[in-house]
């Protein structure tokens, strides 16, 4: 036999794996917060707040009746019962939106509606159902059939918020309950972070556009549409850019061509050790993160990493180019999904100001064994089951085959199985990272 | 003392409570499915599918290489080891998107890239890292250093889907994994249910628009914006219609005026026993559900219910008017939230074809006692905590005060505390309905 070259002699296997934690740290260091702007309150749900908002008044702004009935002085009703009701002269009727014209003096009461201001002097509201009304001595009189507790059915002024207290913090995801608070305090226009724009490129000569008929040796590009849906789900705006060219230099030009239109770039495919993996070749030409001590986003272009200790998706790579984060995902759908979930989603959250952009980590009992160990930590797609005993179970979905697209839609969490020579037995408690 | 009228003599307390289950059943019977239409795949994420979609080819469409390396006949490598590699003549190089030009005969191999079609004759792919290549006898030769298992690193044709097998069902919420499948099978345009349009009216003379400065005795309308955000969150399209007039007849006209612009109407406030509760007065004038045996959506206008055995929100009401569902929620923010969550959200899901529109019900251990019993089942807003022991805990949020707007944003589930004379002690396992 003549000359023999190891497949790795050109350095393509020289890729040092870093942990998922470290990869997330580097990606987040490169994920720049987007600018902020104002949107109308009606469009603010699901956006992330760009600054802390404060209560613009005390809340409630006045003592409010919690239900319909009579505003009374509780002391006047201390002995009241159905057999021996307290008879109180009705001095006023206060509607919601109205104002009390008369104070409630001892021996008197005011008819009051839900949400109306409680008149001065009154310290309780008796529900209408516990009263009757009639005339006594020519005067309108309420008969109160139950003793009232002071404060009963009254929401005191300022009970919930003091003027200037925080109602929502920067980076907070605005849920319907936040929207109610913002409306309460008059925020008709809301400062939020702009949606991060993310350019998506696919690589792979086998890829056809979704609308094309199948051709021999070809498949349709499913990763671009999937990643676009993930970007939208997490508040970003995807820009579908089609296919990258074959040559590293042309790839470089295509990425540069995006310019300011995108805040981040995601590519799928071309990161492995194949002869035509242009993305991998391009990234290998950049200075490595380890060569740039004290890396910050002010550093020149850098390969942040090109191997992560995770399965699926170990060739997942990231770089800092043209002042933006480039996330290079594997072309395998399962690895592409996991790579974007673990690295792209936290980046999107951080770009929208989320102060804790990581996944929520919970503990669950494995419903089934996960066979086989792995040299990398495994992120196994699981569905979650809630037992009647109050326990949480994680059920692995098609865990042996990262290419199994069918299970992507069912995944509710990624169960972390640490690297090692064995898998994990049923019943073991594992950490699971919730997908949202 | 002269004449005495019970507060309830005009029938305003004559409201028969039905269970939440029964209220949901009646609301769902009145929730008409919206029409369907097609949207581009890029806009289909988060929508609900209007029909079952099928695999348009087998998948994978051909036997695909799972990684870069050499396609071999496993039998040729049975004795291979690093010390004694199998030497196989390289007959072809197959790129992704290419076609195999030569079959792999005994004693030969083909260089192959991830995603490329495996040539006829080959039954395994050996990863590049376990090979070397050189020249032997003037011919290009692969040295395979490990024995291959038949089928290794090959995704066989049709492994995941048969032609015509179901990939997603009607009413299914399209998550990113579904989008990947739809792309795989060429669905560039996707049949989905139209977003239900929901008109929102507020009632209450104390209400100001969000942009208005506070005035004595007044508060801003926070329910309309909150319900609008909940509608959007669940796939609907809110139409903010402002305030309803004060008089039942005028309310009737306003609701009728919506015509075909809305698929459903939500009102907030005015459903209690107050003297000015126009919504309650209007609803009371309708024939009752119990008076219409075999009620269907073809029945004339009907009061579906005007009291539900739940707390908060017992005055929550619903009617069938002008061929659409009218959901009349309490004006108290906590009760409004719970009423829309328990009744409006399932209706929205059903209108978009969801075959199981109810909440996901889980079991969790109460992290803290819930004091006081209630004549109605209580739906207590809770946050969820996942213990390191794999247990799920429900932590009640400000549970005593349904007006506490601040806790709405934090709620992750509603814990159900059955009616009764006592509350529920810490540690008890309760049913919790997940909010999403």
Interface residues (C-beta under 8 A of the other chain):
Chain A: X1 X2 X3 X4 X5 X6 X7 X8 X13 X41 X42 X44 X45 X46 X57 X59 X60 X61 X62 X64 X66 X67 X68 X87 X93 X95 X96 X97 X98 X99 X111 X113 X114 X115 X116 X117 X128 X129 X131 X132 X133 X134 X135 X136 X141 X143 X155 X160 X161 X167 X168 X174 X175 X176 X177 X178 X179 X180 X181 X182 X183 X184 X185 X186 X187 X188 X204 X205 X206 X207 X210 X211 X212 X213 X214 X216 X217 X218 X219 X220 X221 X222 X223 X224 X225 X226 X227 X228 X229 X230 X232 X233 X238 X240 X272 X273 X274 X275 X276 X331 X332 X333 X337 X362 X363 X364 X365 X386 X387 X388 X389 X390 X391 X392 X393 X403 X404 X405 X406 X407 X408 X409 X410 X411 X429
Chain B: X1 X2 X3 X4 X5 X6 X7 X8 X13 X41 X42 X44 X45 X46 X57 X59 X60 X61 X62 X64 X66 X67 X68 X87 X93 X95 X96 X97 X98 X99 X111 X113 X114 X115 X116 X117 X128 X129 X131 X132 X133 X134 X135 X136 X141 X143 X155 X160 X161 X167 X168 X174 X175 X176 X177 X178 X179 X180 X181 X182 X183 X184 X185 X186 X187 X188 X204 X205 X206 X207 X210 X211 X212 X213 X214 X216 X217 X218 X219 X220 X221 X222 X223 X224 X225 X226 X227 X228 X229 X230 X232 X233 X238 X240 X272 X273 X274 X275 X276 X331 X332 X333 X337 X362 X363 X364 X365 X386 X387 X388 X389 X390 X391 X392 X393 X403 X404 X405 X406 X407 X408 X409 X410 X411 X429
